[in-house]
Amino acid sequence: MNCARTPPAPARRQRGVATVMMALLVGLAVMASTFAVVQQVRSSQDQSMTVHAQTQAQMNAWAGAEMVRQYLQGLTSAQRATLLASVQASSANTPLSFSSDMGVSAALLPASTSSNFLARITGITAAAVPKAKTTVTLDVNYGVTAGTSSLGSLTTAFKSGMSTQLGGSITVQAATAEQAVLNVGGDVMTGGYNITGANTINATGTIHLGSSSSFQVLNSNCDVVIGGSTQSVTVNARRHFCGSGGASVTGVATANGSISMGTRGNGTLAAIGDTSFTDSCSASGFAGSATLAATCAAPAYGPGVDLGSGSGSASTVKSRKNVYIGSGSIDFLTAAIDLVLNNWNASVNGTVGGQVVLNGRNYQGTVTTGGASPTITPVQPVTIQADAPFNATDYRTYANYAFYVSGSDLKVDIKNVNGVSDGSYYIGTTGRAGGMRYACSFSGDNCSSGNKTLDLCTNANNTQCLSYAAGTWTLATNTNEGMRPGVAWFSGSLDASTGTYYNTFIATANITTSGNHTVYAPNYAGYSGKVGGTTYAPLGICTTAAGAAISNYPSNFCNLATASFDPTAASGLGSYAFMAGSFSGASYSASSYVGGNVALSGNSINGYVLAGNAFSSGGSTTIRGYVSSQGSGVANASQASKNATLGASTAIDMRALPATLAAGSAGGAGGSSAGAAVVSILYSRYL
């Protein structure tokens, strides 16, 4: 018997364990590798999404910066002033409104000023996806500088934003019919005067003309009153029209109110006869204008056309109310209501809707009753585009010479002057303000010919060409004196006195002149005094007529290497002889307007004149160029000048002006929209 034991067979459930374990390990490795790849892809996608979102947010922020720039650029000066006042009055940032789908939010900061608007702009992307939402914020500084278009629209001989007084002998010599126009944003009043060459007067207030002058058209948003021997071909009055003495209308006079013309020789008189007016007169700059409505209106009988009780006459009368006549005549009458006789032996032919009221009088001719009311087209409003208020402060950096007071020093900033480095120079101290001519690089009273940087005077025989006292700079009182040519800017008032100058004079306050003062604006004199072969000035601002270079010529206007002249230099300021007025403080508030009055007295002015407030002329004055009197300071209680004045012997001559004058002005002679400015991004930073 064999007792040996047989070993047990291996359990089946243990077979292949190593294989399974190996497969499991390989699977886990593959899964780990797969998860790693997936994680890497996901991380890469997230990173890509983040970069994309960041880039898109930056793009949105910069798009927002440009949108804000365009928004500020599109505002007028008045609109920017209103916006600025609101921004500065708030302790928090002032949000600007953008469409929600633009991915931009923006706000203006209270520290903004009229020349520097500060904005905080945020670009946003994927706002609806929290994981992907990204924001980028910029702080942007916008520089706001006046462009040439804000210098106004220059198309007519004289443009005024305030009531204007006419007196003496006024002559307008125009090259085009449009130039032979006086545009007045207010009343036009006269004393004794004679005006020739001005074909049209447009006024938003009342026109009151006496003496003897002839016009083509008189347009008023209020009343038109003519006397003496004044004649006009056409009259349009939004309210009433009346005349006296030998005044007459040879063409057609239309009034939305009544007409009172007790004078002979009138053409067609057409009155709607309104008694109430939805739009009142826009100005009452003269005390007398307030009573003209009553004196012009028809008598107590009722509104209409009144030819008085004398011999007032017209070839044609149309009235949608009554007609009153004395012993005069009407060749063709159409009245909606009655014909009322105020005297004997009138001569009338026509129709009335009502009756003939004789009042015991008689008349000759035939008047038919029961007629229809005449058709009369109402007088439309006069619209005079308001220019952006001139602010001399905006133009300081364009000047070749900017004069100002710094502490006890009198200084001048010199820029773009040949032979002189741009910079700030001393011209003396307030203690030595009585006689100055040298610019020096150091302070003190020992600035002399031996250590000067520049001699500001052009006549070496005199001791000075400039003085200063109590806020007013005075040019030398010597007719042979002058200053270096170019744009000269003054902080304060300027007494231009006498002498001959080749400059644009700009003052932040007022400008006055004396007799024997002659000024040639840089663009009027041009390169050598000759433009296109025609001589306009004895010298140019670059060379003499013979071609010799002028000492220290303004290099931004002159290129001697190419013998060329740039009339657009200095933002077009070279077209102006005088410019005055500015705002005090940061805001463009009418009540904060300073100066702006330009008063000429017996001068020869070759170039445009821009008075931010009131222009006035006296003596024998000739201006070769346009004149603008903006009236920006009328609302300022401290302003003494509340109206413009053309007086004494004043001539505005726009014939044969040099091409460089128009080329440098705002849009040629026309200009563009009021209030336009140049808005640019000065700098920015990411927050």
Secondary structure, 3 states (H helix, E strand, C coil): CCCCCCCCCCCHHHCCHHHHHHHHHHHHHHHHHHHHHHHHHHHHHHHHHHHHHHHHHHHHHHHHHHHHHHHHHHCCHHHHHHHHHHHHHCCCCEEECCCHHHCEEEEECCCCCCCEEEEEEEEEECCCCCCCCEEEEEEEEEEEEECHHHHCCCCCCEEECCCEEEEEEEEEECCCCCCCEEEECCCEEEEEEEEECCCEEEECCCEEECCCCEEEEEEECCCEEECCCCEEEEEEECCCEEECCCCEEEEEEEECCCEEECCCCEEEEEECCCCCCCCCCCCCCCHHHHHHHHHHCCCCCCCEEECCCCCCCEEEEEECCEEEECCCEEEEEEECCCEEECCCCEEEEEEECCCEECCCCCEECCEEECCCCCCCCCCCCCCCCCCCCCCHHHHHHHCCEEEEEECCEEEEEECCECCCCCEEEEEEEHHHCCCECEEECCCCCCCCCCCCCEECECCCCCCCCEEEECCEEEECCCCCCCECCEEEEECCEEECCCEEECEEEEECCCEECCCCEEEECHHHHCCCCEECCEECCCECCCEECCCCECCCCECCCEECCCCEECCCHHHHHHHEEEEECEECCCCCCHHHEECCCEEEECEEEECEEEECCCEEEECEEEEECCEEECCCCCCCCCCCCCCEEECCEEEEECCCCCHHHHHHCCCCCCCCCCCCEEEEEEEEEEC
